[in-house]
Amino acid sequence: MQVMSQIRIIPAALAAAALVITTSSINAQARMCGKRASLIKVLSEKYKETPRALGLTSAKMAMEIYASKSGTWTVMMTMTNGTTCIMAAGKSWQELPKVLEGSQT
């Protein structure tokens, strides 16, 4: 039962993180920004990160999460003008089991 409550918290936590990222001042000078393809190439080649999740914010920006098997992770945001910025990065990424909506375990 405790596992289910933790799994249900994850979407809420991701939504809250997206809200914080979206509502914070997105200042390209304070973050690493550039062409999306160039940033993805660095994530792939240097950190071995692959896409894990993506979504659209209410402001029509694309938020993507990349992670590696070694546990590194990166959150990128692509603005409506096409600029992509790395919003956050870290270590100790963990995949959780997928739970279908409405299913009970």
N, C-alpha and C positions, 0 to 999 in steps of 0.2 A: 504494500500500500504506500509506503514511504517513497519507493522508487517512482510510482505513478505521479505523486505530488511533485517530485523533483522534475520529472519530464515535462509536466504541464507548466512549470515555472519557466522553462527554457524559452518557449516562444514569447512569453511576456518580457523576459529579460532582453531578448533580441529586439523586440519592438521598442523597449525603453532605450536601448543603445542607439537604435536608428533615430529615435526622436531627439536624443541628445546630440547626435552627430548632425542631424538636419537643422535643428534649431540653433546650434552654436554658430558663431561667426565663421564661415568657411573662408579663410584667408589663405590664398594660394602661396603667399610669401612665407607663411609659417609652417607649411607642410610640403612634403615632397610631391610635386605635381608634374605632369607631363603627358605625353601621348600614351593612351591605354596600352597599345601593343608593346611599347618599349618597357613599361612597368611590368607587364605580364611576363615578358621575356626575362627580366631580372629575377622575378619571383620564381620562375620555372628553372632557370639555369643555376642561379646562385643558391636558392633556398629549397629547391625541389618542391615548391608549393603548387598545388592544383586547385581548381575551383571546387568549393564545397557548398556554397549557398549564394543566392542572389535574390534581390527584391527591389521594388520601386518605392521610393519615398512619396509622401503626399506632394512634394514639390517636383515630382517627376524626375528625380535623380536616381541613378542605378547604384545600389550598394551591393558589393560583392565581397565574399569571404573566401580567402585562399588559405590552405593549410598543407603541411607536409606530414609525412609519416613520423618524422623525428619530433614533431610537436610545435614547430614554428607556425605562426599564423599572421595574416594581414587582412585588414579591412580597407577596401578601396571604395571611393565614391566617384562616379562620373557625373559631372554637372551637365546641365542642358546645353551649355556652349561647347561640349565635347572634351573639356579638360578633365583629366582623371587625377585624383589626389589620394595618397595613402593617408588614411585618417587615424589608424592605430595598427600596432603590430606587437607581437609578444611570443611567449613560449608556453608550453604545456597544453596545447590544444588537445581536446579529447572528443572523440566521436561518441555519441549516445545512440542507443538503439532507437530505430524509428518506430513510432507508434501511430497507427492509423486513427484518424478522428472517429470518435464514437466507439472504438473498440475498448473492451475491458480486459485487463489481465490480472 
